[in-house]
Amino acid sequence: MSAPLLETRRLCRTFGALAAAREIDFRLDPSARHALIGPNGAGKTTFVNLLTGLIQPTSGAVLLKGRDITRVAPAARVKLGIARTFQINRLFRGLSVLENVYLAVAERVGAAPSMLRPAGRRRDVVEESMQVLETLKLTENARHRISELPYGRQRLVELAIALALKPEVLLLDEPAAGVPSAESHIILDALDGLPEHIGVLIIDHDMDLVFRFASQITVLVNGAVFATGHPQEIGADPEVRAVYLGQAARG
Amino acid sequence: MSLPPLGLAGHPAALALAGRHRPRLWEPIPWILAIALYFAFPKHLGFGTELLVTILFALSLDLVLGYAGIVTLGHAAFFGAGAYAVGMLAKHGGWNEPITGLVVATVVAAAIGLASGLVLLRTRGLTLLMLTLSTMALLEEVANLAHEYTGGFDGLDSLPIAPLFGVFEFDPLYPTTQYLYVLAVLFLCFLFVRTLVYSPFGQSLTGIRENMLRMRAVGAPVRARLVICYTLSAAIAGIAGGIWAQANAYVNLGTLGLDRAATVLIILVLGGYGRLYGAFVGAVAYMALSHFLSKVYPTAWQLGLGLLLVVIALFAKNGILGIAENLWRRRRAAPAP
């Protein structure tokens, strides 16, 4: 097997008496389509926040391509190639779709600190932002403000901003959350169209989406890795069914 | 420069972004009016000078508040710092050449902005608001206590400001020099701020205002950007304060007070923040209104301003310019079938 792209070693995080992450050993391979599932409160979002550096682990390490990045600040991790989307939209609501993506591209190519040139003169940034929008079929919405868009489209902009960073690791926190089922195919199509070389970790409750998308699944329960394997193995594992899938079927 | 082929860049959204920094047809209007005022009302140039300084000060606030979304109630700290820098230099340092004096005012205000910004901008929201307020109160108290240098409560008056370029006297009765000098400085500062807000840096400030967490998530050094913005804004506020001290040939504690800080905030909200010209519209509206109201109702004229502000806050969050924009949009939308 190839060297892991992103790896955690005995990663722990406690909030007071609550252990939100317990000795998580996890690996994301290059080009992976990996899903992280688990009941509510299992620590999935905490795990993503640990990977992006938004919160610091109590102990343990995070490695990117073998390099220890545990103490690297969130913004610097983005530069190293880790991008994420948020469970609840975190967009620049007052700006246009194009401007939303422009901000991300400008940061990546180092155009953002420039003060004395008009933003629109960076044709390269504008052009690239438009390309990102085109890959997600958002071109027709480029001019619209986020606040004018239906929710499903807004979720696509979430994805567009992350893709504009040209990440090697993409962390998707419930990409289809809140999207009406009539629009969810937009998200699924977008996920199918993600560049192949990116290692993707997707967190979701929607089992149809997870089993359609993922080739690897990790089940998180009470902050610890409960099981890891191929979708068939996970789907067939009676214990997983008991703690999670059974619940999902009932709920 | 070789442009990429027009493909996606020819899309209306891309064209709008590529061209939004271009000057609009109406943009010379405020400047034409300002020059017209000079010829039409030679007796009111004192008022005019005050107005231009207020616009400059409000413009500096717009950069932090309107663009970067830093809520501050202590912006007069930098106005006062600039004013006192000019005043103390002229009174004690014997340095009274106006342009270099203004440069010193800028540097002093920027330094205070940088130093306080590094600490303050670690916080947000209400904490930040209180800290900006207390920084200003602290400076005010320092100016009050160090009366040997600052003149204490009385301030420093009869500042000996040298003629501009060694030629043009600052006449307190006929402030023609002051007016043109302030107008020129305002114009230069405006060009700078305008360039800044349309630049990628300005765009990233807007991003921080709209969603700080997401800006971090795209890899932006958010705090550094905010500190830079705060410092630049402090510098411009310092220019406003310095030029105010030069034009009036005095400086007092009022330059550092909450009154001034609150007034400039009201002006910007009244005009519309995050819009560049909100400072212009707000300053004109505020000064005209307070002039008018204080004549009609001398004892409680501020009540009228207060009521107006309540109405603006409730029904027109984007100020007078926001109302104008809505009307304009409706007018343009109406004829389309």
Chai-1 contact restraints between the chains, C-beta under 6 A:
chainA,res_idxA,chainB,res_idxB,connection_type,confidence,min_distance_angstrom,max_distance_angstrom,comment,restraint_id
A,P74,B,R216,contact,1.0,0.0,6.0,A-B,restraint_1
A,A75,B,R216,contact,1.0,0.0,6.0,A-B,restraint_2
A,A75,B,G219,contact,1.0,0.0,6.0,A-B,restraint_3
A,A75,B,P221,contact,1.0,0.0,6.0,A-B,restraint_4
A,V78,B,G219,contact,1.0,0.0,6.0,A-B,restraint_5
A,K79,B,G219,contact,1.0,0.0,6.0,A-B,restraint_6
A,R90,B,N211,contact,1.0,0.0,6.0,A-B,restraint_7
A,R90,B,L213,contact,1.0,0.0,6.0,A-B,restraint_8
A,R90,B,R214,contact,1.0,0.0,6.0,A-B,restraint_9
A,F92,B,G207,contact,1.0,0.0,6.0,A-B,restraint_10
A,F92,B,E210,contact,1.0,0.0,6.0,A-B,restraint_11
A,F92,B,N211,contact,1.0,0.0,6.0,A-B,restraint_12
A,G94,B,E210,contact,1.0,0.0,6.0,A-B,restraint_13
A,L98,B,A13,contact,1.0,0.0,6.0,A-B,restraint_14
A,L98,B,L17,contact,1.0,0.0,6.0,A-B,restraint_15
A,L103,B,G207,contact,1.0,0.0,6.0,A-B,restraint_16
A,A104,B,V218,contact,1.0,0.0,6.0,A-B,restraint_17
A,A106,B,P200,contact,1.0,0.0,6.0,A-B,restraint_18
A,E107,B,V218,contact,1.0,0.0,6.0,A-B,restraint_19
A,E107,B,G219,contact,1.0,0.0,6.0,A-B,restraint_20
A,E107,B,A220,contact,1.0,0.0,6.0,A-B,restraint_21
A,A111,B,P200,contact,1.0,0.0,6.0,A-B,restraint_22
A,A112,B,P200,contact,1.0,0.0,6.0,A-B,restraint_23
A,A112,B,S204,contact,1.0,0.0,6.0,A-B,restraint_24
A,P113,B,F201,contact,1.0,0.0,6.0,A-B,restraint_25
A,S114,B,S199,contact,1.0,0.0,6.0,A-B,restraint_26
A,S114,B,P200,contact,1.0,0.0,6.0,A-B,restraint_27
A,M115,B,L196,contact,1.0,0.0,6.0,A-B,restraint_28
A,M115,B,S199,contact,1.0,0.0,6.0,A-B,restraint_29
A,M115,B,F201,contact,1.0,0.0,6.0,A-B,restraint_30
A,L116,B,T195,contact,1.0,0.0,6.0,A-B,restraint_31
A,R117,B,S199,contact,1.0,0.0,6.0,A-B,restraint_32
A,P118,B,H21,contact,1.0,0.0,6.0,A-B,restraint_33
A,P118,B,Y198,contact,1.0,0.0,6.0,A-B,restraint_34
A,A119,B,S199,contact,1.0,0.0,6.0,A-B,restraint_35
A,A119,B,P200,contact,1.0,0.0,6.0,A-B,restraint_36
A,A119,B,Q203,contact,1.0,0.0,6.0,A-B,restraint_37
A,G120,B,L17,contact,1.0,0.0,6.0,A-B,restraint_38
A,G120,B,A18,contact,1.0,0.0,6.0,A-B,restraint_39
A,G120,B,H21,contact,1.0,0.0,6.0,A-B,restraint_40
A,R123,B,L3,contact,1.0,0.0,6.0,A-B,restraint_41
A,R123,B,P4,contact,1.0,0.0,6.0,A-B,restraint_42
A,V126,B,A9,contact,1.0,0.0,6.0,A-B,restraint_43
A,V126,B,A14,contact,1.0,0.0,6.0,A-B,restraint_44
A,V126,B,L17,contact,1.0,0.0,6.0,A-B,restraint_45
A,V126,B,A18,contact,1.0,0.0,6.0,A-B,restraint_46
A,E127,B,P4,contact,1.0,0.0,6.0,A-B,restraint_47
A,E127,B,A9,contact,1.0,0.0,6.0,A-B,restraint_48
A,M130,B,L8,contact,1.0,0.0,6.0,A-B,restraint_49
A,M130,B,H11,contact,1.0,0.0,6.0,A-B,restraint_50
A,M130,B,A14,contact,1.0,0.0,6.0,A-B,restraint_51
A,A142,B,A13,contact,1.0,0.0,6.0,A-B,restraint_52
A,R143,B,A13,contact,1.0,0.0,6.0,A-B,restraint_53
